Each structure stands twice: as structure tokens, then as C-alpha cells.
């Protein structure tokens, strides 16, 4: 359980922050950029939920919780040392990735195949889900960059890759199961 008695600590006033293992790093480090962008993704999901209801809202609530798991995962370096922590370290699991895949597959069965690229837009929910998609893609790029120089849980990167796909397919569903998608017309304004 997290207990926050005081919101500001002044420990970051010189441009550093603590990772979840206590390591101090610069606030503009790639690891902080990655989990910070995961947090930004979570905020965009919260905005999208203002336009969601029922099963979609429930799925987005699950995703928000998973994004906190992902932030915790990315904020703790050295996955290979998890056993030394003395407690269970929170990491994204293959099961979380597989759940996204199953949900994508279920939504895709309802949709007609695409014959053009989709422009972000349509219903308010679809437009917000496209924002979620693009921010999660940025988080993925940062996580991939981080994984090139430091140890990162591979499931975390896979989760981000599937998540952006989930947002894309969910946006199509929010556009009357794709019938109200805004399609790209190449060269339409030449």
C-alpha cells in the first residue's frame, strides 16, 4: 500500500529523482522519460474515459491499472536483480500482453478490413483513443531506446506495442465499428 503524507519533498530540486530501487538519476534520463510518458499515456486514457461507457470504460480502467504496473516496472532498473530485492518486484507479465491480444482479436472480428489508412477523428471517444495511441507509441519508442542501453523487461516493450494496437482497434470500434472511420484520401487536396 502506498502512503503519501507529503506531496513535495524538495529532493528533486536539483534535477534528480529517485527510481523505485532508490537509485538517483537525472530527471531527463531515458528511464524517467520512458515511465513519464507511460504516465502521460495514462492521463490520456483518463480523458478518453470521459467519453466511454460499459465494457469499453471497464477495459480502459484495466489498462490504466496496467499502465501503473508498467510505470512501476520501468522505474525499477536491473530486472535481472529482482530476486535480490527481498520482495516481489512488480513487472509486466506475458499474461497482460496476451489479454490485450485477445481483446484486439475480439474487436477485429467485428471490423471490416481496412482499405485505406484511418485519420485520427470521428467520434469524441475515437479521437481521444487516437491520442492515446500516439502517446503510447512515443512511450514504446522511449522504452525501446532504453532497452538498447539498459536492461528492460521484454514484456514491458511488448505490452506497449500491443497497447497502441489496442487503442487503434478500439478507436475504429468507437467509430460505429469502423463504418464512421475518417479515411485518408491520398493527394485529395493537391
ZAMARGU-4260 file (C-alpha; in steps of 0.2 Angstrom, whole numbers, plus 5000, padded with zeros to 4 digits):
<rodrens>
0) 5000/5000/5000 | 5006/5017/4995 | 5005/5031/5009 | 5009/5049/5004 | 5009/5060/5018
5) 5018/5074/5009 | 5017/5078/4991 | 5033/5089/4989 | 5049/5083/4996 | 5062/5095/4989
10) 5073/5080/4984 | 5071/5084/4966 | 5075/5102/4966 | 5092/5100/4958 | 5086/5090/4944
15) 5087/5072/4950 | 5074/5060/4956 | 5074/5043/4964 | 5070/5027/4954 | 5060/5014/4964
20) 5075/5005/4970 | 5082/5021/4977 | 5095/5025/4964 | 5096/5044/4960 | 5095/5049/4942
25) 5093/5064/4932 | 5075/5069/4928 | 5079/5069/4910 | 5086/5052/4910 | 5079/5040/4897
30) 5072/5029/4910 | 5062/5043/4918 | 5057/5049/4900 | 5050/5032/4897 | 5040/5030/4913
35) 5035/5048/4912 | 5027/5045/4895 | 5018/5030/4902 | 5011/5041/4915 | 5006/5053/4901
40) 4998/5039/4892 | 4988/5035/4907 | 4982/5053/4908 | 4976/5052/4890 | 4966/5036/4894
45) 4958/5045/4909 | 4952/5059/4896 | 4946/5046/4884 | 4936/5038/4898 | 4925/5054/4899
50) 4918/5048/4883 | 4917/5029/4886 | 4904/5018/4895 | 4901/5000/4899 | 4913/4987/4893
55) 4925/5000/4884 | 4926/5010/4900 | 4930/4994/4910 | 4943/4989/4898 | 4951/5007/4899
60) 4950/5006/4918 | 4960/4989/4917 | 4973/4997/4905 | 4975/5012/4917 | 4979/5000/4931
65) 4991/4990/4919 | 5000/5007/4915 | 5003/5010/4933 | 5011/4992/4934 | 5021/4997/4918
70) 5027/5013/4926 | 5032/5003/4942 | 5041/4991/4930 | 5051/5004/4921 | 5055/5014/4936
75) 5065/4999/4943 | 5081/4996/4934 | 5090/4979/4933 | 5076/4966/4931 | 5090/4953/4932
80) 5092/4958/4951 | 5074/4956/4955 | 5077/4941/4966 | 5089/4951/4977 | 5075/4964/4981
85) 5068/4953/4996 | 5050/4956/4990 | 5040/4953/4974 | 5045/4966/4961 | 5031/4972/4951
90) 5034/4968/4932 | 5023/4967/4917 | 5019/4949/4913 | 5015/4940/4897 | 4998/4937/4903
95) 4995/4956/4902 | 5001/4956/4884 | 4990/4941/4880 | 4975/4949/4887 | 4977/4964/4875
100) 4980/4952/4861 | 4964/4943/4865 | 4954/4959/4866 | 4962/4966/4850 | 4957/4949/4841
105) 4939/4950/4848 | 4937/4968/4842 | 4945/4964/4825 | 4932/4951/4821 | 4919/4964/4821
110) 4928/4976/4809 | 4929/4976/4791 | 4946/4975/4784 | 4954/4992/4781 | 4956/4998/4763
115) 4964/5015/4767 | 4973/5022/4782 | 4962/5030/4795 | 4964/5048/4800 | 4963/5052/4819
120) 4945/5058/4822 | 4927/5053/4821 | 4918/5051/4837 | 4925/5060/4853 | 4930/5043/4860
125) 4938/5038/4844 | 4948/5054/4843 | 4954/5053/4861 | 4959/5034/4858 | 4970/5040/4844
130) 4978/5052/4856 | 4981/5038/4867 | 4988/5028/4853 | 5001/5041/4848 | 5007/5044/4866
135) 5008/5026/4869 | 5019/5024/4853 | 5030/5038/4860 | 5032/5028/4876 | 5036/5012/4866
140) 5050/5021/4856 | 5057/5028/4873 | 5056/5010/4881 | 5065/5003/4865 | 5078/5016/4866
145) 5080/5012/4885 | 5081/4994/4881 | 5096/4997/4869 | 5106/5004/4883 | 5099/4996/4900
150) 5090/4981/4905 | 5072/4982/4902 | 5058/4969/4905 | 5055/4962/4887 | 5036/4960/4891
155) 5035/4979/4895 | 5040/4983/4877 | 5028/4970/4870 | 5014/4977/4881 | 5017/4995/4874
160) 5017/4988/4856 | 5001/4979/4859 | 4993/4993/4868 | 4995/5006/4854 | 4987/4992/4843
165) 4973/4990/4855 | 4969/5009/4855 | 4969/5009/4836 | 4956/4995/4835 | 4946/5002/4849
170) 4945/5019/4840 | 4939/5010/4825 | 4926/5001/4836 | 4921/5018/4843 | 4918/5025/4825
175) 4902/5014/4823 | 4913/4998/4821 | 4923/5006/4808 | 4909/5012/4797 | 4912/5030/4803
180) 4931/5030/4801 | 4939/5045/4794 | 4949/5038/4779 | 4964/5046/4771 | 4962/5051/4753
185) 4980/5052/4746 | 4983/5068/4736 | 4965/5074/4740 | 4970/5092/4741 | 4983/5094/4728
</rodrens>
